[in-house]
Amino acid sequence: MNKIIPYSRQSVDQDDIAAVVSILESDYLTQGPAIAKFESAIAEYTGARYCVVFSSGTAALHAAYFAAGLGEGDEIITSPITFVATSNAALYLRAKPVFSDVETDTANLDIGKIEGKINKNTKIIVPVHYSGHPVDLENIRALGDKYGLMVIEDACHALGAQYKGGQSKAKNQKVDTRNDEWTRIGSCTHSDMTILSFHPVKHIATGEGGAVLTWNKLLYDRLLMFRSHGITKNRIDFTGTGTPGQGEWYYEMQLLGYNYRMTDIQAALGYSQLTKIKRFIEARREIAAYYNHVFQDNPYFDTPIERDYGRSSYHLYTIRLKEHLVDKQAPIFARLREEALGVQVLYIPVYLQPYYQKLGYKAGLCPVAEDFYGRAISIPIFHGMTPSDRDEVIKRVLRVLKEEEQS
Ligand SMILES: Cc1ncc(COP(=O)(O)O)c(C=O)c1O
């Protein structure tokens, strides 16, 4: 019986467990000090000014779009090669997701195609750093500035990734100038907000969890309110239009928010995980480099590439089947699963989902994305992988592909 090797998973050690237990023994399971501590640590690590953590990456996306003022009749432009949450969060606000095609090799938005999708209703460009490989943010920002659009990065795959670009062209934006060469994804050097997810398959885990990063105080204030029912307890923010004669208990609900809070239990786990991020990212990058080396010039598939402006954090390692094996994607996938590899096909272009088809999106909309979907298989990569796991993956992958090529 082969050892099951998932496509990704969390690594939790005794320090993480102790951090969680200490919260369980404390006064606050939620709305306590562990939240601010985790938020400061993420802001510090990424280089953004503000961080607001949420109950999931999806909640963080919803909040960011809300904070950006997205509403009925507005459009976002995003990639179809993403998890459905990226565009669903626009639908929550009755806005329209517009899908723009991707690059063949990175599966990130093809910047040259975005401009053709911009119209008077477009409000936000939402690049997704697919698999942890950064989008060319400088050029996305330039497009955003040309048309007065916000840029919100879906970096749910990309905590720990790095981008090399010039200074931000963003207006009214205070920019992190500590490093004008390589910046961490999440620094918001070229965007208005950046979204993270802390699902266990990601770089750090909180069970469920997410975050929005920004430099913008107004957005930050809206994110905080949206996370907690639209309520503010800050005296200076009161409108004065509520009940007169208020006492110390007084708070105001000023907009329709949600309960999207993270618990202190999760935040403590996240903080403890974040202390190990350097090792986690290095481990993923080493595995990817090893795969790239072993798989180079193989006759079955292309391996992920890294552009000179990006350092991927390898949330995924997605291989792309060569032309002669495209028709065999389903049997290859089934055989890899039989070999106890937790492979995935990430992603089905979002607009091909039945819900989106009912909304009127048509197959053929983004041909490069559809072609990518027909070739993609994400094979295991995670920071806790042992050298023997890695060698097993290589052995099983090459064996299955050889067999399927000959069948
Ligand atoms: C690209 C992308 N965006 C958004 C999300 C949503 O994050 P979460 O699962 O934390 O809600 C995910 C999660 O898989 C994702 O991969």
The ligand as an SDF file (V2000), in Angstrom:
LIG
                    3D

 16 16  0  0  0  0  0  0  0  0999 V2000
   -7.0580   32.1920   -5.0560 C   0  0  0  0  0  0  0  0  0  0  0  0
   -7.9600   32.0250   -3.8800 C   0  0  0  0  0  0  0  0  0  0  0  0
   -8.7630   33.0350   -3.5250 N   0  0  0  0  0  0  0  0  0  0  0  0
   -9.5760   32.9520   -2.4630 C   0  0  0  0  0  0  0  0  0  0  0  0
   -9.6310   31.8210   -1.6860 C   0  0  0  0  0  0  0  0  0  0  0  0
  -10.5590   31.7520   -0.5260 C   0  0  0  0  0  0  0  0  0  0  0  0
   -9.8800   31.5880    0.6810 O   0  0  0  0  0  0  0  0  0  0  0  0
  -10.5450   30.8290    1.9060 P   0  0  0  0  0  0  0  0  0  0  0  0
  -10.5860   29.3700    1.6000 O   0  0  0  0  0  0  0  0  0  0  0  0
   -9.6420   31.1520    3.0660 O   0  0  0  0  0  0  0  0  0  0  0  0
  -11.9190   31.3910    2.1030 O   0  0  0  0  0  0  0  0  0  0  0  0
   -8.8130   30.7400   -2.0040 C   0  0  0  0  0  0  0  0  0  0  0  0
   -8.8490   29.5230   -1.2020 C   0  0  0  0  0  0  0  0  0  0  0  0
   -8.5590   28.4370   -1.6090 O   0  0  0  0  0  0  0  0  0  0  0  0
   -7.9750   30.8420   -3.1430 C   0  0  0  0  0  0  0  0  0  0  0  0
   -7.1770   29.8170   -3.4930 O   0  0  0  0  0  0  0  0  0  0  0  0
  1  2  1  0
  2  3  1  0
  2 15  2  0
  3  4  2  0
  4  5  1  0
  5  6  1  0
  5 12  2  0
  6  7  1  0
  7  8  1  0
  8  9  2  0
  8 10  1  0
  8 11  1  0
 12 13  1  0
 12 15  1  0
 13 14  2  0
 15 16  1  0
M  END
$$$$
